[in-house]
Amino acid sequence: MYDKLYSKITDALVEDGYIVIENALEPALSQELSQISKNITKYKNAGISHKSTLDRNRRKDKIYWLNEDDAVTCKYLSFTKGLQNYLNRHLYLGLKYYESHFALYEANDFYEKHLDAFKNSKNRVVTTVYYLNEDWENSDGGELVIYDKNDIQIQKITPHINTMVVFLSEVFPHEVFISNKERYSIAGWFRVDEKGLSV
């Protein structure tokens, strides 16, 4: 079902290391995921690094880990499982599992520049971000900004619903600019370490 999209992502990771895809998945799925994200009542403050240290000066978003409790999230996780298999088959990445959470940025929330791969540890290899925000205006802020290894800005992404960003976790520093209203997404990582070491 998604082979053309998987191929497009794979080619981009080889050529550029990242890709931004608008209208990535079925509109109905993005709408359903958006509704779920807004109905969650158990968001928790997000930590930083594998020690889950809370530092509200560097990161102010809240998260809720995805599970397979309902059919909608299962559809999304089925897409990511297919992507994992495709990347392993064509790029030999050795990805063992995918972890992901809903993320909520409230007004004035942000996340300072960082890498997704934990320092001195081979773990997260490919990052995905999937946006769930309808009617997002430029004045609402909350852009994802991606930098190259020389700290030069190479892409700024407005978090419109059904936009997906995929990039190499160990290569691209990135940050989330201050959001001026509630901002929802699903952040995820394909990992090569053993499941159970995830935090």
Backbone bond lengths (Angstrom), bond angles and torsions (degrees), N, CA, C in turn:
res aa  C-N    CA-C-N  psi(-1)  N-CA   C-N-CA  omega(-1)  CA-C   N-CA-C  phi
1 M - - - 1.468 - - 1.519 112.35 -
2 Y 1.337 115.88 -39.27 1.464 120.52 -175.61 1.521 113.34 -109.12
3 D 1.316 117.89 14.70 1.465 119.29 -171.63 1.535 112.89 -58.06
4 K 1.324 117.94 -38.81 1.470 119.77 179.39 1.522 110.87 -64.33
5 L 1.335 116.20 -40.21 1.460 120.03 178.30 1.530 110.52 -68.18
6 Y 1.322 116.94 -43.01 1.468 120.14 177.43 1.529 110.71 -58.66
7 S 1.332 116.14 -42.82 1.458 120.59 179.72 1.528 111.17 -64.07
8 K 1.319 116.76 -42.19 1.467 121.67 178.91 1.521 110.81 -61.51
9 I 1.329 116.94 -43.62 1.463 121.04 179.06 1.521 110.33 -64.87
10 T 1.321 116.32 -45.43 1.465 121.19 -178.35 1.518 111.50 -60.64
11 D 1.328 116.66 -46.48 1.464 120.61 179.32 1.531 110.81 -60.82
12 A 1.333 116.99 -41.28 1.462 120.62 -179.11 1.522 111.69 -66.47
13 L 1.334 117.28 -38.81 1.463 119.66 178.58 1.525 110.83 -63.29
14 V 1.326 116.78 -36.37 1.463 120.73 178.49 1.521 110.93 -70.66
15 E 1.329 116.46 -44.11 1.467 120.36 -173.33 1.533 113.01 -81.14
16 D 1.325 117.19 -44.68 1.469 120.74 -172.78 1.532 113.89 -120.15
17 G 1.312 116.59 -22.01 1.467 120.34 -177.57 1.510 113.41 89.89
18 Y 1.330 117.81 -5.60 1.467 120.27 179.26 1.518 109.65 -157.97
19 I 1.341 115.29 164.15 1.463 120.80 176.20 1.522 109.15 -155.55
20 V 1.321 116.13 146.15 1.463 123.41 173.47 1.516 106.80 -118.07
21 I 1.337 116.68 123.52 1.465 121.52 -175.84 1.527 109.05 -121.98
22 E 1.314 116.51 117.56 1.456 121.12 173.67 1.527 108.79 -86.97
23 N 1.347 115.65 151.56 1.473 120.50 -178.87 1.525 110.56 51.53
24 A 1.316 114.81 50.35 1.458 120.69 -170.79 1.527 113.47 -70.59
25 L 1.322 117.23 -46.84 1.458 121.74 -175.44 1.526 110.16 -118.21
26 E 1.334 116.69 -174.84 1.454 120.27 179.91 1.534 109.52 -63.74
27 P 1.337 118.06 133.34 1.468 120.77 179.81 1.527 113.20 -55.11
28 A 1.326 116.94 -37.04 1.464 119.71 -179.58 1.528 110.76 -63.86
29 L 1.331 117.13 -39.30 1.467 120.46 179.34 1.519 110.42 -66.15
30 S 1.325 117.68 -43.05 1.465 120.10 179.60 1.528 110.56 -63.16
31 Q 1.320 117.48 -38.07 1.461 121.13 178.54 1.525 111.20 -65.53
32 E 1.319 116.23 -42.30 1.471 120.54 -179.53 1.527 110.89 -66.76
33 L 1.326 116.71 -41.92 1.464 119.93 177.96 1.522 110.95 -65.63
34 S 1.314 116.04 -37.49 1.466 120.10 177.36 1.522 110.56 -60.69
35 Q 1.318 116.84 -43.47 1.466 120.64 179.97 1.519 111.07 -65.11
36 I 1.326 116.81 -41.86 1.464 120.21 177.80 1.524 110.63 -60.02
37 S 1.330 116.46 -45.81 1.474 120.25 -177.31 1.527 111.36 -59.38
38 K 1.331 116.79 -35.12 1.461 120.44 -178.54 1.521 112.58 -78.36
39 N 1.331 116.79 -20.71 1.459 120.51 -177.85 1.526 113.72 -91.01
40 I 1.322 117.16 -8.98 1.464 120.24 -179.19 1.532 109.78 -67.79
41 T 1.318 116.19 132.41 1.471 121.40 179.90 1.523 112.61 -110.80
42 K 1.333 117.11 0.83 1.472 120.55 -173.64 1.523 113.02 -116.44
43 Y 1.335 117.40 30.67 1.457 119.33 173.70 1.527 109.72 -61.45
44 K 1.337 115.48 142.43 1.467 121.12 177.67 1.515 110.04 -124.97
45 N 1.332 116.83 152.85 1.465 120.95 176.91 1.521 109.75 -58.05
46 A 1.327 115.88 134.98 1.461 121.06 -177.28 1.523 111.05 -82.19
47 G 1.348 115.43 147.01 1.457 120.93 176.66 1.519 111.15 -96.02
48 I 1.325 115.36 177.46 1.458 122.45 179.06 1.517 108.73 -125.31
49 S 1.317 116.43 131.95 1.465 125.83 177.72 1.519 111.06 73.55
50 H 1.324 114.89 176.95 1.461 120.81 -177.33 1.520 112.55 -66.76
51 K 1.334 118.25 -12.74 1.462 121.35 177.65 1.525 111.79 -88.77
52 S 1.330 116.37 -3.12 1.468 121.95 179.98 1.520 112.15 55.48
53 T 1.314 117.00 35.95 1.459 121.53 177.81 1.520 109.82 -67.20
54 L 1.328 115.76 130.91 1.451 119.91 176.75 1.520 109.49 -85.31
55 D 1.320 116.15 123.54 1.460 121.52 177.00 1.517 107.33 -139.68
56 R 1.320 115.64 92.48 1.461 120.81 -174.21 1.526 112.35 -73.62
57 N 1.341 117.19 -4.63 1.458 120.05 174.45 1.529 111.67 -83.31
58 R 1.321 116.44 -19.75 1.464 120.86 -178.09 1.522 112.62 -107.69
59 R 1.325 115.57 -28.12 1.461 120.44 -174.49 1.523 109.39 -147.96
60 K 1.335 116.91 126.44 1.459 118.31 -174.44 1.529 113.38 -123.06
61 D 1.329 117.65 8.22 1.457 118.75 -179.74 1.518 111.89 -77.93
62 K 1.319 115.09 168.06 1.455 123.06 176.44 1.522 108.25 -121.11
63 I 1.347 116.58 151.66 1.457 120.00 -173.86 1.531 111.70 -134.16
64 Y 1.340 113.93 160.00 1.463 122.34 173.30 1.526 106.89 -146.38
65 W 1.334 116.09 115.81 1.465 120.73 -173.99 1.522 111.26 -66.57
66 L 1.342 115.87 136.62 1.461 121.19 177.77 1.522 110.19 -70.48
67 N 1.322 114.70 147.50 1.458 120.92 171.54 1.528 107.67 -141.28
68 E 1.299 116.70 -176.48 1.465 120.84 -176.74 1.513 110.89 -105.35
69 D 1.323 117.44 38.74 1.457 122.20 -176.61 1.521 113.35 -76.71
70 D 1.317 117.57 -19.31 1.460 118.66 -179.45 1.527 110.29 -139.04
71 A 1.331 114.48 163.66 1.466 120.66 -173.59 1.519 112.37 -66.67
72 V 1.326 117.83 -31.05 1.461 120.70 -176.51 1.525 111.01 -68.71
73 T 1.335 117.06 -51.21 1.460 118.60 178.64 1.526 111.06 -64.57
74 C 1.335 116.90 -30.85 1.466 119.85 175.75 1.525 111.28 -61.97
75 K 1.341 117.01 -37.94 1.466 120.34 177.28 1.518 111.03 -62.23
76 Y 1.331 116.03 -43.15 1.466 119.34 179.73 1.532 110.22 -66.01
77 L 1.324 115.95 -44.13 1.463 119.53 -179.17 1.529 111.81 -67.91
78 S 1.325 116.83 -27.56 1.465 119.88 174.14 1.527 110.39 -66.07
79 F 1.340 115.99 -39.92 1.468 119.75 175.54 1.533 110.71 -60.24
80 T 1.329 117.25 -45.98 1.470 120.03 -177.75 1.528 111.62 -68.73
81 K 1.327 117.05 -32.78 1.459 119.86 176.91 1.529 109.81 -65.08
82 G 1.322 115.66 -41.06 1.464 119.19 177.06 1.515 112.06 -63.69
83 L 1.334 116.26 -39.41 1.461 119.76 177.84 1.524 110.86 -65.51
84 Q 1.320 116.69 -41.19 1.467 120.63 177.65 1.526 110.49 -57.88
85 N 1.321 116.28 -47.93 1.470 120.17 -179.11 1.529 110.85 -63.18
86 Y 1.330 116.85 -39.77 1.462 121.10 -179.49 1.527 110.96 -65.51
87 L 1.330 116.62 -45.13 1.464 120.42 179.19 1.526 111.35 -63.37
88 N 1.323 116.70 -39.90 1.465 119.72 178.08 1.527 111.31 -66.09
89 R 1.315 115.64 -39.11 1.465 119.77 -176.95 1.521 112.07 -70.67
90 H 1.336 116.79 -36.16 1.461 120.01 -173.87 1.532 114.17 -101.05
91 L 1.318 117.55 -26.02 1.465 120.33 -178.34 1.522 113.19 -116.68
92 Y 1.322 117.36 -3.29 1.473 121.94 177.18 1.531 111.63 54.46
93 L 1.328 116.73 46.58 1.462 120.34 -175.50 1.531 113.29 -82.48
94 G 1.305 117.77 -16.90 1.457 120.00 -179.97 1.521 113.65 68.30
95 L 1.321 116.85 32.41 1.468 120.94 -179.53 1.518 109.21 -69.41
96 K 1.338 116.06 130.42 1.461 119.86 -175.17 1.525 113.55 -102.82
97 Y 1.311 117.28 -30.32 1.461 118.99 177.19 1.516 110.42 -164.57
98 Y 1.330 113.63 171.38 1.461 122.14 -177.07 1.523 108.15 -125.73
99 E 1.317 115.88 129.50 1.466 120.72 174.79 1.525 107.97 -116.88
100 S 1.335 116.50 146.81 1.460 118.23 -177.27 1.516 110.98 -158.12
101 H 1.320 114.65 155.31 1.461 119.65 176.22 1.526 110.76 -144.22
102 F 1.332 114.73 152.28 1.456 119.62 166.05 1.521 107.47 -70.04
103 A 1.324 116.80 143.17 1.464 121.20 177.27 1.522 109.10 -124.96
104 L 1.310 114.75 134.94 1.463 121.99 176.99 1.524 109.13 -119.55
105 Y 1.326 115.31 121.22 1.465 121.68 170.05 1.522 106.92 -107.02
106 E 1.318 116.73 116.62 1.449 120.42 175.60 1.530 109.04 -85.06
107 A 1.320 117.14 174.68 1.460 120.53 -179.82 1.522 110.34 -54.57
108 N 1.323 116.99 132.18 1.472 126.45 -179.93 1.529 113.84 78.47
109 D 1.328 118.08 5.54 1.466 120.71 176.51 1.527 110.74 -82.94
110 F 1.335 115.62 155.03 1.461 122.46 -177.71 1.519 108.56 -159.25
111 Y 1.346 115.74 174.66 1.470 121.48 173.07 1.524 106.40 -143.66
112 E 1.331 116.42 118.07 1.457 121.17 -178.13 1.531 111.57 -63.59
113 K 1.320 115.18 164.81 1.460 121.87 -178.75 1.524 111.20 -56.94
114 H 1.331 115.78 135.84 1.464 120.33 -176.79 1.522 109.46 -162.85
115 L 1.329 115.66 167.95 1.457 123.09 168.97 1.523 108.35 -105.63
116 D 1.328 117.39 147.50 1.459 120.15 179.70 1.519 113.09 -80.25
117 A 1.315 118.06 -26.04 1.457 120.93 178.77 1.520 109.03 -78.38
118 F 1.327 116.79 130.66 1.460 120.69 -179.38 1.526 110.31 -67.28
119 K 1.318 116.16 140.85 1.460 122.14 -175.32 1.527 111.51 -59.89
120 N 1.331 115.03 135.55 1.469 123.00 176.74 1.524 112.99 58.58
121 S 1.327 116.96 29.65 1.455 119.90 -179.37 1.519 109.54 -147.80
122 K 1.319 117.12 127.44 1.460 121.75 177.98 1.525 107.98 -82.63
123 N 1.302 116.89 109.85 1.453 119.20 -176.88 1.518 112.06 -146.63
124 R 1.330 117.04 -80.66 1.460 120.61 179.53 1.532 109.94 -78.76
125 V 1.342 115.84 128.85 1.459 120.71 -175.43 1.528 111.73 -114.23
126 V 1.321 116.85 -44.25 1.464 121.56 -179.56 1.529 108.87 -127.51
127 T 1.329 115.70 129.30 1.464 122.83 179.23 1.523 110.28 -102.51
128 T 1.322 115.82 142.36 1.465 120.90 170.75 1.522 108.75 -125.79
129 V 1.320 115.90 143.28 1.460 121.80 171.80 1.526 107.11 -133.54
130 Y 1.321 115.80 128.59 1.470 121.07 -177.69 1.524 108.26 -125.11
131 Y 1.323 116.70 121.95 1.466 121.08 -172.19 1.526 112.88 -93.60
132 L 1.343 114.86 147.18 1.458 121.93 -171.55 1.525 112.81 -130.15
133 N 1.337 117.61 28.59 1.459 121.56 -172.05 1.526 112.02 -107.56
134 E 1.317 115.77 116.75 1.463 121.21 176.65 1.528 110.13 -85.00
135 D 1.323 115.52 150.36 1.469 121.67 173.48 1.529 112.47 53.96
136 W 1.321 116.38 44.41 1.467 120.85 -179.70 1.530 109.54 -86.49
137 E 1.327 115.61 127.01 1.458 121.41 -179.93 1.528 110.19 -103.89
138 N 1.324 117.74 157.46 1.464 120.99 178.51 1.526 111.61 -57.63
139 S 1.334 116.29 -33.78 1.467 120.35 -179.45 1.523 112.87 -70.84
140 D 1.343 117.13 -10.46 1.468 120.36 179.39 1.524 112.25 -78.47
141 G 1.339 118.00 -11.94 1.463 121.34 177.54 1.517 111.91 68.99
142 G 1.347 115.86 -146.88 1.451 121.65 175.86 1.510 115.80 68.15
143 E 1.334 118.08 20.51 1.463 119.69 -179.39 1.532 111.30 -68.92
144 L 1.322 115.02 147.36 1.458 122.02 168.20 1.519 107.22 -89.04
145 V 1.330 117.00 127.30 1.459 121.31 179.65 1.526 108.63 -116.59
146 I 1.330 115.69 126.18 1.461 121.83 -179.12 1.524 108.93 -108.37
147 Y 1.342 115.67 136.96 1.465 122.40 -179.68 1.511 110.17 -117.16
148 D 1.342 116.03 157.64 1.453 119.34 173.72 1.522 109.95 -89.55
149 K 1.319 116.44 -176.59 1.468 120.31 -175.19 1.519 112.23 -66.58
150 N 1.339 116.70 -16.07 1.471 121.02 177.53 1.521 112.48 -96.69
151 D 1.328 115.46 12.04 1.458 122.26 177.91 1.526 112.97 68.85
152 I 1.316 116.78 24.07 1.459 121.47 176.52 1.533 108.99 -95.67
153 Q 1.316 116.19 131.12 1.464 120.41 -179.87 1.523 110.20 -65.01
154 I 1.333 116.00 127.62 1.460 119.66 -179.25 1.530 112.33 -116.90
155 Q 1.326 117.90 -16.66 1.464 119.14 179.83 1.524 109.32 -160.13
156 K 1.339 115.44 138.92 1.464 121.61 172.60 1.520 107.25 -126.47
157 I 1.332 116.29 121.81 1.457 121.62 -171.50 1.521 110.34 -114.23
158 T 1.322 115.66 124.79 1.459 121.16 173.19 1.527 108.26 -79.56
159 P 1.335 119.00 133.90 1.470 121.47 -171.20 1.526 114.90 -81.25
160 H 1.334 116.61 56.14 1.464 120.86 177.95 1.525 111.11 -69.06
161 I 1.321 116.00 148.71 1.461 121.15 177.68 1.529 110.95 -56.18
162 N 1.341 114.94 141.40 1.467 124.40 176.72 1.523 113.23 68.62
163 T 1.329 116.96 19.53 1.468 121.55 169.94 1.520 108.49 -96.88
164 M 1.317 116.18 131.99 1.468 121.53 179.13 1.522 109.94 -119.20
165 V 1.324 115.57 137.84 1.456 122.79 175.55 1.524 107.44 -119.34
166 V 1.316 117.21 132.44 1.462 122.63 178.01 1.525 107.82 -130.73
167 F 1.329 117.06 130.46 1.463 119.16 179.47 1.523 111.11 -153.46
168 L 1.327 115.29 164.22 1.463 121.66 179.81 1.522 109.57 -74.50
169 S 1.314 116.18 120.10 1.466 122.08 -171.56 1.516 114.05 -62.72
170 E 1.330 116.23 -32.40 1.455 120.53 -174.19 1.528 113.15 -88.74
171 V 1.334 116.77 -2.42 1.464 120.35 -170.38 1.521 113.56 -110.12
172 F 1.330 117.52 -37.34 1.461 120.09 -167.68 1.535 113.24 -112.73
173 P 1.341 116.97 109.33 1.467 119.00 169.00 1.529 108.50 -64.93
174 H 1.322 115.93 148.26 1.462 119.60 -179.36 1.521 109.52 -155.36
175 E 1.319 115.68 162.97 1.450 120.53 178.01 1.519 109.50 -148.01
176 V 1.340 115.00 164.60 1.456 121.06 174.54 1.523 107.64 -114.76
177 F 1.328 115.17 120.11 1.461 120.22 178.14 1.538 110.20 -67.67
178 I 1.297 115.70 160.33 1.465 121.69 -179.77 1.528 110.33 -54.37
179 S 1.314 115.03 130.26 1.452 120.78 177.21 1.526 109.21 -93.68
180 N 1.313 115.56 141.75 1.461 120.22 -178.61 1.524 113.35 -98.62
181 K 1.334 115.58 -1.81 1.465 119.86 173.61 1.523 107.58 -157.23
182 E 1.318 117.82 177.31 1.450 120.91 -178.35 1.531 110.76 -59.71
183 R 1.333 114.87 132.73 1.468 122.50 -174.33 1.517 107.98 -131.95
184 Y 1.331 117.23 127.50 1.460 122.05 -174.29 1.523 110.99 -119.60
185 S 1.334 115.26 145.66 1.464 120.56 177.10 1.522 108.95 -160.18
186 I 1.325 114.51 171.53 1.465 121.49 167.85 1.523 106.86 -117.91
187 A 1.309 116.61 119.49 1.465 121.91 175.59 1.523 108.54 -103.91
188 G 1.328 116.29 138.89 1.458 119.16 -178.61 1.514 112.44 -149.67
189 W 1.337 115.08 162.24 1.462 121.20 -176.88 1.515 110.27 -142.93
190 F 1.330 115.51 131.41 1.455 121.37 169.28 1.523 107.57 -86.63
191 R 1.322 115.12 129.23 1.460 120.08 -172.08 1.522 111.90 -121.05
192 V 1.350 114.96 156.75 1.461 120.71 179.54 1.522 112.38 -114.39
193 D 1.349 117.23 -3.86 1.451 118.61 175.79 1.523 109.47 -83.63
194 E 1.322 116.24 179.78 1.460 119.82 -176.84 1.520 109.97 -79.83
195 K 1.319 115.52 136.92 1.460 119.43 177.11 1.518 109.00 -63.41
196 G 1.326 115.60 139.19 1.448 119.88 -174.58 1.516 110.04 113.42
197 L 1.363 116.85 -23.57 1.456 121.31 174.70 1.517 110.38 -87.20
198 S 1.324 116.20 -9.80 1.465 121.02 179.30 1.512 110.78 -65.25
199 V 1.336 116.13 149.73 1.466 120.59 176.46 1.503 108.94 -123.34
